[in-house]
Amino acid sequence: MCALRLAFMGTPEFSVPTLSELLGAGHDIAAVYTQPPRKAGRGQKVQLSPVHSFAENAGIPVFTPLNFKAEEDKAQFEALALDVAVVVAYGLILPRRILAAPRLGCLNLHGSLLPRWRGAAPIQRAIMAGDKETGVMVMQMERGLDTGPVLLAERTDIGPTMTAGALHDQLSHIGASLMVRALAALERGGLTPTPQPEKGVTYADKISKEEAQIDWVKPATQLDCEIRGLTPFPGAWFDLEGQRIKVLEARPVDLEGAPGTVLDDQLTIACGSGALSIRRVQREGRSAADTEEFLRGRPVPKGTLLRVAGDA
């Protein structure tokens, strides 16, 4: 394989396997671009992004522009004289001048089967919608939001108990291998751009805190998908006497009752149709616990009526 001179542009943990694979494949990574360090966690300490930390440890120059509006940032990128730029969950919209700078353009790795789930949260939205299949795609970037032609793709099933965290990890490694293969084919002209179909476009909007509250009026099967799609972050939750309880694992069961009613002493909760058997939870400020352990410290008697989302 011919080594390419490239810039890598990414920020979260999802991006790291691709950067690692490209480095291992022998490509000349001239620079890494990532989001600037930001305050995070309880102590609000300034933290580097996962990509930033990896790149520093690997001895790769790191750049963290707030955006690419400054002339010096654009000129600096152009001066790298790149063959290609690889973009994986970078978090910035690239202006036309940046997209045009590399000799072979900019390639983006996206965690869905485009045109389904364009946008910020494709992995979570696929599970929340009950999709049975998803995948990763390498596309040629253009100005639109995830609208570019697809160069290479790989599909994978979404298992009935799979969480967003598990699917995230799986797709990040599938995507890393896919991008290495794409670059190998790109240099020799072995990729055929395939325009995305105009039908079937959906958008994966960023997850809001409000939608993470469990609405017991919904069917249990739908809530199961939503809980798995929101695990581990931000976590689906319900209100128990003013305290937020995150649900980390649940299973639909064939029981009925008024939505939000606790049906037994093992925290089985009635939904709009069916019920959810809650298997694992997390109280605010506490570690995750199996339901049996949680109930020993905080019993929730049969007949308890939990607040439905939207109630005052």
QUITA-V693905 format. One record per pair of residues at least 12 apart in sequence whose ideal C-beta (glycine too) atoms are under 10 Angstrom apart, sorted by the first residue. I is the first residue (numbers start at 1). J is the second residue. D is the distance in Angstrom with one decimal. If there is no record, write none. Layout:
BEGIN
I|J|D, I|J|D
END
This chain:
BEGIN
1|25|6.7, 1|26|7.3, 1|27|8.8, 1|180|8.4, 1|181|9.6, 1|183|7.9, 1|184|4.7, 1|185|9.6, 1|187|7.9, 1|188|9.1, 2|26|9.4, 2|27|9.3, 2|83|9.2, 2|183|9.0, 2|184|8.0, 2|186|9.6, 2|187|4.8, 2|188|7.6, 3|22|10.0, 3|25|7.9, 3|26|5.0, 3|27|5.3, 3|28|5.6, 3|29|10.0, 3|83|9.1, 3|183|9.4, 3|187|9.1, 4|22|8.9, 4|25|9.4, 4|26|9.4, 4|27|5.3, 4|28|6.9, 4|29|9.4, 4|30|10.0, 4|82|8.3, 4|83|4.2, 4|84|5.6, 4|86|9.3, 4|102|9.3, 4|103|9.0, 4|104|7.7, 4|183|5.9, 4|184|9.3, 4|186|7.8, 4|187|6.2, 5|27|7.7, 5|28|4.5, 5|29|8.3, 5|30|5.6, 5|31|10.0, 5|80|7.7, 5|81|7.0, 5|82|5.6, 5|83|4.8, 5|84|8.0, 5|102|8.8, 5|103|8.7, 6|22|7.1, 6|27|5.6, 6|28|7.0, 6|29|6.0, 6|30|6.8, 6|31|8.8, 6|80|9.0, 6|82|5.8, 6|83|6.1, 6|84|5.0, 6|85|6.3, 6|86|5.7, 6|102|7.5, 6|104|9.1, 6|106|9.8, 6|107|9.1, 6|183|7.7, 7|29|7.3, 7|30|5.8, 7|31|4.8, 7|32|7.2, 7|33|6.2, 7|60|9.8, 7|61|9.7, 7|63|8.7, 7|77|7.2, 7|80|6.0, 7|82|5.5, 7|83|9.6, 7|84|8.2, 7|85|4.7, 7|86|7.4, 7|87|9.0, 7|98|9.6, 7|101|9.0, 7|102|7.5, 7|106|8.9, 8|22|6.6, 8|23|8.8, 8|27|9.0, 8|29|5.7, 8|30|9.1, 8|31|7.7, 8|32|5.0, 8|33|7.3, 8|34|8.6, 8|51|7.6, 8|54|9.8, 8|55|7.7, 8|60|7.9, 8|62|9.9, 8|85|7.7, 8|86|5.2, 8|87|8.1, 8|88|7.6, 8|90|9.2, 8|179|9.9, 9|31|9.0, 9|32|7.5, 9|33|4.3, 9|34|7.3, 9|35|9.9, 9|51|8.7, 9|63|9.4, 9|77|9.7, 9|85|6.1, 9|86|6.9, 9|87|4.5, 9|88|7.4, 9|89|9.1, 9|90|4.3, 9|91|9.1, 9|92|7.9, 9|94|7.9, 9|98|9.1, 9|106|8.0, 9|108|9.0, 10|32|7.8, 10|33|8.0, 10|34|6.4, 10|35|9.1, 10|49|8.3, 10|50|8.7, 10|51|4.8, 10|52|9.7, 10|54|9.5, 10|55|9.5, 10|86|7.9, 10|87|6.9, 10|88|4.1, 10|89|5.5, 10|90|5.4, 10|91|8.4, 10|109|8.6, 11|33|9.0, 11|34|5.0, 11|35|4.4, 11|36|9.7, 11|49|4.6, 11|50|7.4, 11|51|5.5, 11|52|8.0, 11|64|9.6, 11|88|8.5, 11|89|6.0, 11|90|5.9, 11|91|5.0, 11|92|8.8, 12|34|9.3, 12|35|8.7, 12|49|6.8, 12|50|5.9, 12|51|7.4, 12|88|8.8, 12|89|5.4, 12|90|9.4, 12|91|8.1, 12|168|9.2, 12|172|9.3, 13|49|8.9, 13|50|4.5, 13|51|8.4, 13|54|9.5, 13|89|9.1, 13|168|8.0, 13|169|8.7, 13|172|7.4, 14|50|8.5, 14|51|9.4, 14|88|6.9, 14|89|5.1, 14|109|8.9, 14|111|7.2, 14|123|8.3, 14|168|6.1, 14|169|8.6, 14|171|7.6, 14|172|4.7, 14|175|8.0, 14|176|9.8, 15|32|9.7, 15|34|8.2, 15|49|8.6, 15|50|7.2, 15|51|5.1, 15|54|8.8, 15|86|9.4, 15|87|8.9, 15|88|4.1, 15|89|5.1, 15|90|7.7, 15|91|9.7, 15|109|8.2, 15|172|7.7, 15|175|9.2, 15|176|9.2, 16|49|9.5, 16|50|5.3, 16|51|6.1, 16|53|8.7, 16|54|5.3, 16|55|9.4, 16|88|8.8, 16|172|7.5, 16|176|8.6, 17|54|9.8, 17|88|8.9, 17|169|8.9, 17|171|9.7, 17|172|4.8, 17|173|5.3, 17|174|9.1, 17|175|7.3, 17|176|3.9, 17|177|8.6, 17|179|9.4, 18|51|9.5, 18|86|6.9, 18|87|9.7, 18|88|4.9, 18|89|9.3, 18|109|6.1, 18|136|9.9, 18|172|7.5, 18|173|9.1, 18|175|6.1, 18|176|4.3, 18|177|8.9, 18|178|8.7, 18|179|5.1, 18|180|8.2, 19|32|7.1, 19|34|9.7, 19|50|9.5, 19|51|6.3, 19|54|6.0, 19|55|7.0, 19|58|8.1, 19|60|8.4, 19|86|8.2, 19|88|7.7, 19|176|8.2, 19|179|9.6, 20|54|7.0, 20|58|8.4, 20|173|9.9, 20|176|7.0, 21|173|8.7, 21|175|9.2, 21|176|4.1, 21|177|6.6, 21|178|9.5, 21|179|7.0, 21|180|5.1, 21|181|9.9, 21|183|9.9, 22|86|6.6, 22|88|9.9, 22|176|8.0, 22|179|6.9, 22|180|6.5, 22|183|7.4, 23|54|9.0, 23|55|9.3, 23|58|6.2, 23|60|7.9, 24|176|9.5, 24|180|8.4, 25|176|9.9, 25|179|9.4, 25|180|5.1, 25|181|9.7, 25|183|7.6, 25|184|8.0, 27|83|8.9, 27|84|9.0, 27|86|8.8, 27|180|8.6, 27|183|6.9, 27|184|10.0, 28|82|9.4, 28|83|8.5, 29|55|8.2, 29|58|8.1, 29|59|9.9, 29|60|5.4, 29|61|8.9, 29|86|8.9, 30|60|8.3, 30|61|7.4, 30|79|9.9, 30|80|4.9, 30|81|8.1, 30|82|6.4, 30|83|9.4, 30|85|9.8, 31|55|8.7, 31|60|7.0, 31|61|4.9, 31|62|7.4, 31|63|5.9, 31|76|8.6, 31|77|8.1, 31|80|5.9, 31|82|8.6, 31|85|9.4, 32|49|9.8, 32|51|6.3, 32|52|7.4, 32|54|8.3, 32|55|4.0, 32|56|8.8, 32|58|8.6, 32|60|5.1, 32|61|7.0, 32|62|5.0, 32|63|7.3, 32|64|9.4, 33|51|8.7, 33|52|9.7, 33|55|9.4, 33|61|9.8, 33|62|7.7, 33|63|5.1, 33|64|7.4, 33|65|7.2, 33|68|9.1, 33|73|9.4, 33|77|7.9, 33|85|8.4, 33|87|8.7, 33|90|6.8, 33|92|8.2, 33|94|9.6, 33|98|9.5, 34|48|8.2, 34|49|4.8, 34|50|8.6, 34|51|4.5, 34|52|4.8, 34|53|9.4, 34|54|9.4, 34|55|7.3, 34|62|6.5, 34|63|7.9, 34|64|5.9, 34|65|9.7, 34|90|7.4, 34|91|8.4, 34|92|9.6, 35|48|9.5, 35|49|5.3, 35|51|8.4, 35|52|8.0, 35|64|6.7, 35|65|9.4, 35|66|8.9, 35|89|9.8, 35|90|7.6, 35|91|5.2, 35|92|7.5, 36|48|9.2, 36|49|8.3, 36|52|8.8, 36|63|9.8, 36|64|4.1, 36|65|7.9, 36|66|6.4, 37|49|7.3, 37|52|7.0, 37|53|10.0, 37|64|7.1, 48|62|8.6, 48|64|9.1, 49|62|9.4, 49|64|8.4, 49|91|8.9, 51|88|8.4, 51|89|8.8, 51|90|8.8, 52|64|7.2, 61|80|9.5, 63|76|7.2, 63|77|8.2, 63|80|9.7, 65|77|8.8, 65|92|7.9, 66|92|8.5, 67|92|6.1, 67|93|8.1, 67|94|9.6, 67|95|8.6, 68|92|7.0, 68|93|8.5, 68|94|6.5, 68|95|5.3, 68|97|7.8, 68|98|5.4, 69|95|7.7, 71|97|9.8, 73|95|9.8, 73|98|8.7, 74|95|7.4, 74|97|5.4, 74|98|6.6, 74|101|8.1, 75|97|9.6, 75|101|9.9, 77|94|9.4, 77|97|8.4, 77|98|5.8, 77|101|5.8, 77|102|9.0, 78|97|7.7, 78|98|8.3, 78|100|9.2, 78|101|4.8, 78|102|9.4, 79|101|9.3, 80|101|7.9, 80|102|8.4, 81|101|8.9, 81|102|8.9, 81|103|8.3, 82|101|6.6, 82|102|4.1, 82|103|6.8, 82|104|8.4, 82|105|9.8, 82|106|9.2, 83|102|6.2, 83|103|5.0, 83|104|5.5, 83|105|9.6, 83|183|8.9, 83|186|8.7, 83|187|7.6, 84|102|4.9, 84|103|7.1, 84|104|4.4, 84|105|6.6, 84|106|7.1, 84|107|6.2, 84|182|9.6, 84|183|6.8, 84|186|6.8, 84|187|8.6, 85|98|7.7, 85|99|8.3, 85|101|7.6, 85|102|4.9, 85|104|8.9, 85|105|7.7, 85|106|4.3, 85|107|7.3, 85|108|9.2, 85|141|8.3, 86|102|9.5, 86|106|7.7, 86|107|5.5, 86|108|8.0, 86|109|7.4, 86|138|9.0, 86|179|6.2, 86|180|9.9, 86|182|8.9, 86|183|7.5, 87|99|9.6, 87|106|5.8, 87|107|6.9, 87|108|4.5, 87|109|7.3, 87|110|9.3, 87|139|9.7, 87|141|6.4, 87|179|10.0, 88|107|9.3, 88|108|7.3, 88|109|4.6, 88|110|8.6, 88|111|9.2, 88|136|9.8, 88|138|9.9, 88|172|8.6, 88|175|7.2, 88|176|8.6, 88|179|7.5, 89|108|9.1, 89|109|7.9, 89|110|8.7, 89|111|8.0, 89|120|9.1, 89|172|9.3, 89|175|9.8, 90|108|8.6, 91|120|8.9, 93|143|8.5, 93|145|8.1, 94|106|6.7, 94|108|9.3, 94|141|6.9, 94|142|9.8, 94|143|8.5, 95|143|8.5, 96|142|9.0, 96|143|6.2, 98|141|9.4, 99|140|9.4, 99|141|5.7, 99|142|7.0, 99|143|7.2, 99|148|9.6, 104|140|9.2, 104|183|8.9, 104|186|5.8, 104|187|7.5, 104|191|9.8, 105|140|5.8, 105|141|6.8, 105|142|9.0, 105|148|9.2, 105|186|8.9, 106|139|9.7, 106|140|7.5, 106|141|4.2, 106|142|9.0, 106|148|8.9, 107|138|5.7, 107|139|7.2, 107|140|6.5, 107|141|6.8, 107|148|9.0, 107|151|7.0, 107|152|9.2, 107|179|7.1, 107|182|6.4, 107|183|7.5, 107|186|7.4, 107|191|9.4, 108|137|8.5, 108|138|7.2, 108|139|5.4, 108|140|7.9, 108|141|4.9, 108|142|9.6, 108|146|7.4, 108|148|6.9, 108|151|9.6, 108|179|9.5, 109|136|6.2, 109|137|7.5, 109|138|5.7, 109|139|8.3, 109|152|9.6, 109|171|9.2, 109|172|9.1, 109|174|9.8, 109|175|4.7, 109|176|8.2, 109|178|7.1, 109|179|5.4, 109|182|8.5, 110|122|6.8, 110|135|9.4, 110|136|6.8, 110|137|5.3, 110|138|8.0, 110|139|6.4, 110|141|10.0, 110|146|5.7, 110|148|9.3, 110|150|9.1, 110|153|9.7, 110|171|9.7, 110|175|8.4, 110|204|9.8, 111|123|5.1, 111|124|9.8, 111|126|8.4, 111|134|7.4, 111|135|8.1, 111|136|5.6, 111|137|8.4, 111|167|8.4, 111|168|7.7, 111|170|9.9, 111|171|4.8, 111|172|8.0, 111|174|9.2, 111|175|6.8, 111|204|9.0, 112|125|8.0, 112|126|6.3, 112|131|9.0, 112|134|5.9, 112|135|7.1, 112|136|7.8, 112|137|7.2, 112|146|8.3, 112|171|8.9, 112|202|8.9, 112|204|6.9, 113|126|8.5, 113|131|8.7, 113|133|7.1, 113|134|5.9, 113|135|4.8, 113|136|8.5, 113|137|6.8, 113|150|9.3, 113|153|7.0, 113|154|9.6, 113|155|6.7, 113|156|9.7, 113|200|9.1, 114|135|9.2, 114|136|9.8, 114|137|5.3, 114|139|6.7, 114|146|6.1, 114|147|8.4, 114|148|8.7, 114|149|9.7, 114|150|6.2, 114|153|8.2, 114|196|5.4, 114|197|9.0, 114|200|9.1, 114|201|8.7, 114|202|9.8, 115|137|9.9, 115|146|7.8, 115|147|7.9, 115|150|9.3, 115|195|10.0, 115|196|4.6, 115|197|6.2, 115|198|7.9, 115|199|8.0, 115|200|5.5, 115|201|4.3, 115|202|7.4, 115|203|9.5, 116|129|9.1, 116|131|7.8, 116|133|9.8, 116|134|8.3, 116|135|9.8, 116|196|9.8, 116|197|9.9, 116|200|5.8, 116|201|7.5, 116|202|5.1, 116|203|9.4, 116|204|8.7, 117|129|8.4, 117|131|8.4, 117|134|7.8, 117|146|8.6, 117|201|9.4, 117|202|5.7, 117|203|7.4, 117|204|4.2, 117|205|9.9, 118|144|8.7, 118|145|5.6, 118|146|3.8, 118|147|7.3, 118|196|8.9, 118|201|6.7, 118|202|7.2, 118|203|5.5, 118|204|6.6, 119|145|6.4, 119|146|6.6, 119|202|8.7, 119|203|4.7, 119|204|4.2, 119|205|6.2, 119|206|7.8, 120|145|9.4, 120|146|9.8, 120|203|8.8, 120|204|6.0, 120|205|6.7, 120|206|4.4, 120|207|8.3, 121|164|8.7, 121|203|9.6, 121|204|4.6, 121|205|6.7, 121|206|5.7, 121|207|5.4, 121|229|8.8, 122|134|7.6, 122|135|10.0, 122|136|9.5, 122|146|8.6, 122|171|9.0, 122|202|9.3, 122|203|9.4, 122|204|4.3, 123|136|9.9, 123|158|9.6, 123|163|9.9, 123|164|5.4, 123|165|9.1, 123|166|9.9, 123|167|5.4, 123|168|5.3, 123|169|10.0, 123|170|9.5, 123|171|6.4, 123|172|9.4, 123|204|8.2, 123|229|8.1, 124|163|9.7, 124|164|4.7, 124|165|9.8, 124|167|8.8, 124|168|8.6, 124|204|7.3, 124|205|9.9, 124|206|9.4, 124|207|5.8, 124|226|9.4, 124|228|9.3, 124|229|4.7, 124|230|6.7, 124|231|9.3, 124|233|8.8, 124|234|9.5, 125|164|9.3, 125|202|7.7, 125|203|8.4, 125|204|4.0, 125|205|7.6, 125|206|9.8, 125|207|8.3, 125|229|7.0, 126|158|6.5, 126|162|9.9, 126|164|8.7, 126|167|7.6, 126|171|9.7, 126|202|9.6, 126|204|7.8, 126|225|9.6, 126|229|7.6, 127|158|6.2, 127|159|9.9, 127|162|6.8, 127|163|7.3, 127|164|5.6, 127|166|9.6, 127|167|6.5, 127|224|9.8, 127|225|6.0, 127|226|8.3, 127|227|9.3, 127|228|5.2, 127|229|3.7, 127|230|8.6, 127|231|8.9, 128|164|8.3, 128|204|9.4, 128|207|8.7, 128|211|8.9, 128|222|8.7, 128|225|5.5, 128|226|5.1, 128|227|9.0, 128|228|7.9, 128|229|3.5, 128|230|7.2, 128|236|9.7, 129|158|10.0, 129|202|8.2, 129|204|9.4, 129|222|9.4, 129|225|7.0, 129|226|9.2, 129|229|8.0, 130|158|8.7, 130|221|7.7, 130|222|7.3, 130|224|8.9, 130|225|4.7, 130|226|9.3, 130|228|9.8, 130|229|9.2, 131|157|9.8, 131|158|5.8, 131|225|8.8, 131|229|9.8, 132|157|6.6, 132|158|5.8, 132|159|9.2, 132|160|9.0, 133|155|5.9, 133|156|7.2, 133|157|5.7, 133|158|6.3, 134|155|7.4, 134|156|6.4, 134|157|8.3, 134|158|5.7, 134|162|9.8, 134|167|7.1, 134|170|9.6, 134|171|7.3, 135|153|5.9, 135|154|5.4, 135|155|4.0, 135|156|5.7, 135|157|9.6, 135|158|9.9, 135|171|7.6, 135|174|7.7, 135|175|9.0, 135|178|9.1, 136|152|9.0, 136|153|7.1, 136|154|5.7, 136|155|8.6, 136|156|8.1, 136|170|9.5, 136|171|5.3, 136|172|8.6, 136|173|9.7, 136|174|5.5, 136|175|4.0, 136|176|9.2, 136|177|9.4, 136|178|5.7, 136|179|8.7, 137|150|5.2, 137|151|8.0, 137|152|7.1, 137|153|4.5, 137|154|8.0, 137|155|9.6, 137|175|8.6, 137|178|8.1, 137|182|9.8, 137|194|9.8, 137|196|9.2, 138|150|7.3, 138|151|4.8, 138|152|4.5, 138|153|7.4, 138|154|9.2, 138|175|8.0, 138|178|5.8, 138|179|5.9, 138|181|8.5, 138|182|4.3, 138|183|8.9, 138|185|9.7, 138|186|9.1, 138|191|8.4, 139|151|6.1, 139|152|8.7, 139|153|8.9, 139|182|9.6, 139|193|8.3, 139|194|9.2, 139|196|7.9, 140|182|10.0, 140|186|9.5, 140|191|8.6, 140|193|5.7, 140|194|10.0, 144|196|9.6, 145|203|8.0, 146|196|8.5, 146|201|9.5, 146|203|9.0, 146|204|9.1, 147|195|9.3, 147|196|6.5, 147|201|8.9, 148|193|8.1, 148|195|8.9, 148|196|7.7, 149|191|9.6, 149|192|8.9, 149|193|3.6, 149|194|5.7, 149|195|5.1, 149|196|6.8, 150|191|9.7, 150|192|9.5, 150|193|7.2, 150|194|4.9, 150|195|8.0, 150|196|6.3, 150|197|10.0, 151|178|9.5, 151|179|9.9, 151|181|10.0, 151|182|5.7, 151|185|8.0, 151|186|7.5, 151|190|9.8, 151|191|4.6, 151|192|7.7, 151|193|6.0, 151|194|7.7, 152|178|5.8, 152|179|8.3, 152|181|6.5, 152|182|4.6, 152|183|9.9, 152|185|7.3, 152|186|9.3, 152|190|9.9, 152|191|6.7, 152|192|9.6, 152|194|9.5, 153|178|7.7, 153|182|9.9, 153|194|8.8, 154|171|9.1, 154|174|5.5, 154|175|8.0, 154|177|8.1, 154|178|5.3, 154|181|9.2, 155|174|9.3, 156|170|6.5, 156|171|7.2, 156|174|6.4, 158|170|9.7, 158|225|9.5, 158|228|9.1, 158|229|9.9, 159|228|9.6, 160|224|8.7, 160|225|9.7, 160|228|9.0, 160|251|9.7, 160|252|10.0, 161|224|9.0, 161|228|7.2, 161|249|8.4, 161|251|8.1, 162|228|6.5, 162|229|9.5, 162|231|9.8, 163|227|8.5, 163|228|4.8, 163|229|7.7, 163|230|8.6, 163|231|4.3, 163|232|7.1, 163|248|8.4, 163|249|8.3, 164|207|9.4, 164|227|9.9, 164|228|6.8, 164|229|5.2, 164|230|6.8, 164|231|6.0, 164|232|7.4, 164|233|7.8, 165|228|9.2, 165|230|10.0, 165|231|6.0, 165|232|4.7, 165|233|7.7, 165|248|9.8, 166|228|8.8, 166|231|8.8, 166|232|9.5, 167|228|8.9, 167|229|9.0, 168|232|9.2, 168|233|9.6, 207|229|8.5, 207|230|6.9, 207|233|8.2, 207|234|6.2, 208|234|8.9, 209|234|6.4, 209|237|9.6, 210|309|8.6, 210|310|9.9, 211|226|8.2, 211|230|8.4, 211|234|9.3, 211|236|9.1, 211|309|9.0, 212|226|8.6, 212|227|9.6, 212|230|5.6, 212|233|9.4, 212|234|5.1, 212|235|6.5, 212|236|5.5, 212|237|6.0, 212|244|9.5, 212|246|8.7, 212|309|9.8, 213|236|7.6, 213|237|6.0, 213|238|7.1, 213|239|7.5, 213|244|8.5, 213|307|9.1, 213|308|9.5, 213|309|4.7, 213|310|8.6, 214|226|7.5, 214|227|7.3, 214|230|9.3, 214|236|5.3, 214|237|6.6, 214|238|4.6, 214|239|9.0, 214|245|9.4, 214|246|9.8, 214|247|6.7, 214|250|9.3, 214|260|9.1, 214|269|8.6, 214|271|9.0, 214|276|8.5, 214|306|8.5, 214|307|9.8, 214|308|9.0, 214|309|6.7, 215|236|9.9, 215|238|9.3, 215|259|8.4, 215|260|9.2, 215|271|8.9, 215|272|8.5, 215|308|6.5, 215|309|3.8, 215|310|7.4, 216|238|7.6, 216|257|9.9, 216|258|8.9, 216|259|4.1, 216|260|3.9, 216|261|8.3, 216|269|6.5, 216|270|7.0, 216|271|5.5, 216|272|7.2, 216|275|9.4, 216|276|8.5, 216|305|9.5, 216|306|6.4, 216|307|8.6, 216|308|5.3, 216|309|7.5, 217|259|4.8, 217|260|8.0, 217|271|7.5, 217|272|4.7, 217|273|9.7, 217|308|5.9, 217|309|7.7, 217|310|8.9, 218|259|8.3, 218|271|6.3, 218|272|5.3, 218|273|8.7, 218|308|9.9, 218|309|8.9, 219|252|8.4, 219|259|9.9, 219|271|6.0, 219|272|5.2, 219|273|4.5, 219|274|6.2, 220|250|8.5, 220|251|8.9, 220|252|4.1, 220|253|7.3, 220|254|9.0, 220|255|8.8, 220|256|9.8, 220|259|9.9, 220|268|10.0, 220|269|8.7, 220|270|8.4, 220|271|4.1, 220|272|7.8, 220|273|6.6, 220|274|3.4, 220|275|5.6, 220|276|5.1, 220|277|9.1, 221|252|5.3, 221|271|8.6, 221|273|8.0, 221|274|6.6, 221|276|9.5, 222|252|9.3, 222|271|8.2, 222|272|8.3, 222|273|9.1, 222|274|9.6, 223|236|7.8, 223|247|8.8, 223|250|7.5, 223|252|7.9, 223|269|9.2, 223|271|5.8, 223|272|8.7, 223|274|8.9, 223|275|9.7, 223|276|5.9, 224|236|10.0, 224|247|10.0, 224|249|9.9, 224|250|6.2, 224|251|7.0, 224|252|5.1, 224|271|9.3, 224|274|9.2, 224|276|6.8, 225|252|9.7, 226|247|9.7, 227|246|9.4, 227|247|5.3, 227|248|8.0, 227|249|7.8, 227|250|5.4, 227|251|9.9, 227|276|7.9, 227|278|9.3, 228|247|9.9, 228|248|9.7, 228|249|8.5, 228|250|8.5, 230|246|8.9, 230|247|8.7, 230|248|9.6, 231|246|8.5, 231|247|8.1, 231|248|5.7, 231|249|7.5, 231|250|9.7, 231|280|9.3, 232|246|9.0, 232|248|7.2, 232|282|9.5, 232|288|9.1, 234|246|8.7, 235|247|7.6, 235|248|7.0, 235|281|9.8, 235|282|7.1, 235|288|9.8, 236|248|8.6, 236|250|8.6, 237|281|9.1, 237|282|8.8, 237|284|9.0, 238|260|8.3, 238|269|7.9, 238|276|10.0, 238|278|9.0, 238|281|9.2, 238|306|5.6, 238|307|7.4, 238|308|9.3, 238|309|8.5, 239|260|9.9, 239|306|6.9, 239|307|4.5, 239|308|9.3, 239|309|8.7, 239|311|8.6, 240|262|9.9, 240|281|9.5, 240|283|8.7, 240|298|7.8, 240|300|6.9, 240|304|8.3, 240|306|6.7, 240|307|8.4, 241|298|9.5, 241|300|9.4, 241|304|9.2, 241|306|9.4, 241|307|9.1, 242|307|9.4, 243|283|6.6, 243|284|5.9, 243|285|9.5, 243|298|8.8, 244|282|9.2, 244|283|8.0, 244|284|5.3, 245|267|9.5, 245|278|8.7, 245|281|5.4, 245|282|7.3, 245|283|6.0, 245|284|8.0, 245|286|9.8, 245|294|8.2, 245|298|8.7, 245|300|9.2, 245|306|9.2, 246|280|9.2, 246|281|6.2, 246|282|4.3, 246|283|7.9, 246|284|8.3, 246|286|9.7, 246|288|8.0, 247|267|9.5, 247|269|9.3, 247|276|7.9, 247|278|5.8, 247|279|8.6, 247|280|7.6, 247|281|5.8, 247|282|8.3, 247|291|9.5, 248|278|9.1, 248|279|7.9, 248|280|4.3, 248|281|6.3, 248|282|6.0, 248|288|5.6, 248|289|9.1, 248|290|9.6, 248|291|9.9, 249|277|9.5, 249|278|7.7, 249|279|4.1, 249|280|3.9, 249|281|8.3, 249|288|9.1, 249|290|8.7, 249|291|8.6, 250|267|9.2, 250|268|9.5, 250|269|8.5, 250|275|9.7, 250|276|4.5, 250|277|6.3, 250|278|5.1, 250|279|5.9, 250|280|8.0, 250|281|9.1, 250|291|9.2, 251|268|9.5, 251|275|9.7, 251|276|7.1, 251|277|4.9, 251|278|8.6, 251|279|6.4, 252|271|8.1, 252|273|9.5, 252|274|5.3, 252|275|7.3, 252|276|6.2, 252|277|7.8, 253|268|6.3, 253|269|9.8, 253|270|10.0, 253|271|9.8, 253|274|6.8, 253|275|5.2, 253|276|7.1, 253|277|4.9, 254|273|10.0, 254|274|6.4, 254|275|7.8, 255|268|6.3, 255|269|9.4, 255|270|6.9, 255|271|9.4, 255|274|6.9, 255|275|4.1, 255|276|9.3, 255|277|8.6, 256|270|6.5, 256|271|9.0, 256|272|9.9, 256|273|7.5, 256|274|7.1, 256|275|6.9, 257|269|8.4, 257|270|3.2, 257|271|8.7, 257|274|9.8, 257|275|6.7, 257|303|9.6, 257|305|9.9, 258|270|6.0, 258|271|10.0, 258|272|9.9, 258|305|7.4, 258|308|9.7, 259|271|5.8, 259|272|5.4, 259|273|9.1, 259|275|9.5, 259|305|9.2, 259|306|8.9, 259|308|6.2, 260|272|9.8, 260|304|8.9, 260|305|5.6, 260|306|4.3, 260|307|6.9, 260|308|5.1, 260|309|9.4, 260|311|8.9, 261|275|8.8, 261|302|8.8, 261|303|7.0, 261|304|7.5, 261|305|5.6, 261|306|7.6, 262|275|9.6, 262|278|9.4, 262|300|5.6, 262|301|7.0, 262|302|5.8, 262|303|6.4, 262|304|4.2, 262|305|7.6, 262|306|6.9, 263|275|5.9, 263|276|9.8, 263|277|9.3, 263|302|6.6, 263|303|8.5, 263|304|9.7, 264|277|8.9, 264|300|9.9, 264|301|9.6, 264|302|5.4, 264|303|9.6, 265|295|7.4, 265|299|7.6, 265|300|7.9, 265|301|6.8, 265|302|5.5, 265|303|9.9, 266|278|8.2, 266|279|9.5, 266|291|6.7, 266|292|7.7, 266|295|7.4, 266|300|9.4, 266|302|9.1, 267|279|8.7, 267|281|7.9, 267|291|5.1, 267|292|9.1, 267|294|7.7, 267|295|6.4, 267|299|9.7, 267|300|5.7, 267|302|9.7, 267|304|9.3, 268|291|9.5, 268|302|9.0, 269|300|9.1, 269|304|9.0, 269|305|9.9, 269|306|6.5, 270|305|9.6, 270|306|9.4, 272|308|9.9, 277|291|8.3, 278|290|9.9, 278|291|5.3, 278|294|8.7, 278|295|9.6, 278|300|9.3, 279|291|5.7, 279|292|9.3, 280|292|9.9, 280|293|9.4, 280|294|8.4, 281|293|9.2, 281|294|5.1, 281|295|9.3, 281|298|9.4, 282|294|8.6, 283|297|8.7, 283|298|7.3, 286|298|9.8
END
